[in-house]
Amino acid sequence: MNAEHNGIIPTSYWIKDTHLPDFPSLSKDITVDVGVVGGGITGITTAYLLAKEGYKVAILEADELVKGTTGHTTAKITAQHDIIYHELLQHLGKEKARQYYKSNSEALTFIKQLVEENQIDCDFADEDAFIYANTDKGVKDIEKEAEAYKELGIAGGNVDKLPIDIYIKAGIVMEKQAQFHPLRYLSFLIDQLKKMDVQIYEHTVANDVEEGEHPTIVTKAGSRITCSSIVSCSHFPFYDGKALYFSRMYAERSYIIGVKTKTPVTEGMYLSADEPKRSIRTATADGDSILLIGGESHKTGQGGHTSNHFDALQQFADEHFTVDQTLYQWGAQDLITLDKVPYIGRLTSSHDNIYVATGYRKWGMTNGTAAAILISNLIKGKKSLYEDLYTPSRFLADPSIKHFLKENLNVAKEFVKGKVQAPQKKVEDLQNNEGDIVFYDNQRAGAYKNDEGSVHVVDTTCTHLGCEVEWNNGEKTWDCPCHGSRFSVTGEVLEGPADQPLKKLL
C-alpha cells in the first residue's frame, strides 16, 4: 500500500487534524532561567511546570512544535510498555521495577487530572491495555509477565480472550490506562505557556553548549541563550557532553496506518507479544471512529522497502477487520537504550545544570511526562524517588554490556557494508518520484527524481561518523543504518545525531 499510488498522504493523523500557532525564530541573544531544547511533550510539559513556579523559560525547536516524535505517536498513555516488567525484575530488582511502574502511572494521573481540571477537549478516554500472544514463546512471556504483575502489585493479570474479535492463546491486561489526542492536549499547554510569557522559538537549531556556572546554548544562526539550567529533550540529545549517547542507544522505525472500518471498534488498546508486532487502538477522525494499527519495527536504515511495511499493516487490517477505507499512514522513529529504560536526568555525573531526556523506546507519552516531572523537580532542587532509576550515568553489567557489544557490532557491519556496496543504477535510470543509490561522478551517491523530473543528488556519507545512508522509499528520506540519522532528499538533517547536512552533488 504505497501512499504515492493510493492517494494517502504519508503524514501523522494528529498533525493533519490540529492547527497550532506559529512562533518566530530566535535572532538575538537572550538570558533566561531555563533553556529547553525540544518542542515535544517533554519540553512543553517541563516548561509548563517550571513557568508555573515562576521560572523564566525559553523553548527552542529546530522545526515546529510537536511536529517530530510527539506528532507521530500512537498516543497511548500507559505503563504497559510491552513485555517489560519480568525483564526489569531480573535486571533492576523489585524496587526499581516498581518505581518504573509508579513513575509512569503518576505520569498518566498527571495528564488525566490536567485534562479533567481544565476540561481539555482532547478525546481523553480510560481504556484497559492488553498484550496477547499466539506462539509458544509469546505464551511463556505472558505467563512470566503475569507473575511480575502479581509481584509488583500491578492491577490486571491473565485473560483468555480479548474484547475484540482476534483469537489468542494467552493475554494479559493492565487496567485503567488511557489514550488521547496528544496535539489537542499540548495545544492547551502551549496556550498556557503563552499566558505565562514563556519564550517560544521555532526553526531555531541548537548547535552547541558553552558549559559553566551559567551555561550558554549556541544556535546554528549564532544566537546565544544564557541560562541557569539547560534541558535537552530534542529526541536525540543535541549536546553530548562526551557521554557518547550515540553508542548507548539505537534508533528504530515503525509504521502506523489509520483505517475506517464498517463495524466500529470502540474499546481497548492492544499489542501483540509475538513478532512482527501489531499495535491496535481506536481514535476519532471527523466524528467517526477509526483504528490505528502500528508495527513493523526495524532498525533505521535497515528495513528494506518501506512501502512493504505499510503493505503488511494493511494486510493485517484486512484480515482482522472489515476495512472500509484507509485514511492515513505515517512512520515514527524511537530511540532505545541499552537496558530499555530511558535516560532522564543530569547529562553526566559531572553536569549539575545540564539535563537530558531521551530513549523513550515507543512510550513517549508517559515516559516524556515522567521525564518532565523528574527534571523540573531536579531543577527546583527537589529530591525524586526515580532519579537513580533513570540516571543517564548508569551502566548495568547485565544487560548493558551485552547490548552495547551487539549494537556496536551491528554498526561496524553496516559501516563496512555501505563502503563495499556497488551501485547498480545511474541517475538517468530513475523514474519520476524515485530515489536510489547511484553511481555519479565516479562515486557512490544518492539521487532522487521528483514528480517534475528535477534531480537532487547527495553524497551518501553520513556527516555524523561516516556510515553510508540508505534510501527510504516510503518516506522519501536518506536514513543512516548506523546511528539513525535521517536526511531529506536534498540532504537537510531530519533526525540526529548528525547535525550537518549531506553534501549536495547536484
Secondary structure as GFF3:
##gff-version 3
##sequence-region A 1 506
A	DSSP	alpha_helix	3	6	.	.	.	ID=ss1
A	DSSP	alpha_helix	13	16	.	.	.	ID=ss2
A	DSSP	beta_strand	30	31	.	.	.	ID=ss3
A	DSSP	beta_strand	34	37	.	.	.	ID=ss4
A	DSSP	alpha_helix	41	52	.	.	.	ID=ss5
A	DSSP	beta_strand	57	60	.	.	.	ID=ss6
A	DSSP	three_ten_helix	70	72	.	.	.	ID=ss7
A	DSSP	beta_strand	76	77	.	.	.	ID=ss8
A	DSSP	alpha_helix	85	92	.	.	.	ID=ss9
A	DSSP	alpha_helix	94	118	.	.	.	ID=ss10
A	DSSP	beta_strand	125	133	.	.	.	ID=ss11
A	DSSP	alpha_helix	136	152	.	.	.	ID=ss12
A	DSSP	beta_strand	156	159	.	.	.	ID=ss13
A	DSSP	beta_strand	170	179	.	.	.	ID=ss14
A	DSSP	alpha_helix	182	195	.	.	.	ID=ss15
A	DSSP	beta_strand	199	201	.	.	.	ID=ss16
A	DSSP	beta_strand	206	210	.	.	.	ID=ss17
A	DSSP	beta_strand	216	219	.	.	.	ID=ss18
A	DSSP	beta_strand	224	226	.	.	.	ID=ss19
A	DSSP	beta_strand	229	232	.	.	.	ID=ss20
A	DSSP	three_ten_helix	245	247	.	.	.	ID=ss21
A	DSSP	beta_strand	249	261	.	.	.	ID=ss22
A	DSSP	beta_strand	269	272	.	.	.	ID=ss23
A	DSSP	beta_strand	278	285	.	.	.	ID=ss24
A	DSSP	beta_strand	288	299	.	.	.	ID=ss25
A	DSSP	alpha_helix	306	320	.	.	.	ID=ss26
A	DSSP	beta_strand	323	337	.	.	.	ID=ss27
A	DSSP	beta_strand	343	346	.	.	.	ID=ss28
A	DSSP	beta_strand	354	358	.	.	.	ID=ss29
A	DSSP	alpha_helix	364	379	.	.	.	ID=ss30
A	DSSP	alpha_helix	387	390	.	.	.	ID=ss31
A	DSSP	pi_helix	397	401	.	.	.	ID=ss32
A	DSSP	alpha_helix	402	420	.	.	.	ID=ss33
A	DSSP	three_ten_helix	427	429	.	.	.	ID=ss34
A	DSSP	beta_strand	434	440	.	.	.	ID=ss35
A	DSSP	beta_strand	443	449	.	.	.	ID=ss36
A	DSSP	beta_strand	455	459	.	.	.	ID=ss37
A	DSSP	beta_strand	470	472	.	.	.	ID=ss38
A	DSSP	beta_strand	477	479	.	.	.	ID=ss39
A	DSSP	beta_strand	486	487	.	.	.	ID=ss40
A	DSSP	beta_strand	493	495	.	.	.	ID=ss41
###
